[in-house]
């Protein structure tokens, strides 16, 4: 999408809240509770701090649910494989968490931009 500039929307309260809601929804479907205080200033770190251990636990204990979650969120499988091939276990999960949150943010942003056109 050529007009997509995510950095312009990082402090857009509606986008931040909707991203948090999307993360909560997608992880909830997988049986993982994620919460959001509503503070848009700390939203990214707050989500990162919850999603990171959740992904690690799903990977170790419920790998099929882990894979289904990544599919549902629509994380680029090629990027996941690249991370797995070149990163240590710790870095892999940190970067995977960033990919997950960024993908959720992008989905919310695309919906916002397309709904504004309609």
Residue pairs with C-beta under 8 A, 6 or more apart in sequence:
1 110
1 113
3 113
4 106
4 109
4 110
4 113
6 102
6 105
6 106
6 109
9 15
9 105
9 109
9 112
10 16
11 40
13 40
14 112
15 105
15 108
15 109
15 112
16 40
16 43
17 36
17 38
17 40
17 43
18 108
18 111
18 112
19 43
19 47
19 101
19 104
19 105
19 108
20 36
20 43
20 46
20 47
21 36
22 104
22 107
22 108
23 34
23 36
23 47
23 51
23 100
23 101
23 104
24 34
24 35
24 36
26 69
26 72
26 73
26 104
27 33
27 34
27 51
27 54
27 69
28 34
29 69
29 72
30 58
30 65
30 68
30 69
30 72
31 65
32 54
32 58
34 47
34 50
34 51
34 54
35 50
36 43
36 46
36 47
37 46
39 46
44 101
47 101
48 97
48 98
48 101
51 97
51 100
51 101
52 93
52 94
52 97
55 66
55 93
55 96
55 97
55 100
56 93
58 65
58 66
58 69
59 66
59 93
70 77
70 80
70 100
73 100
73 103
73 104
74 103
74 107
75 96
75 99
75 100
75 103
76 99
76 103
79 99
80 96
80 99
83 92
83 95
83 96
83 99
84 92
87 95
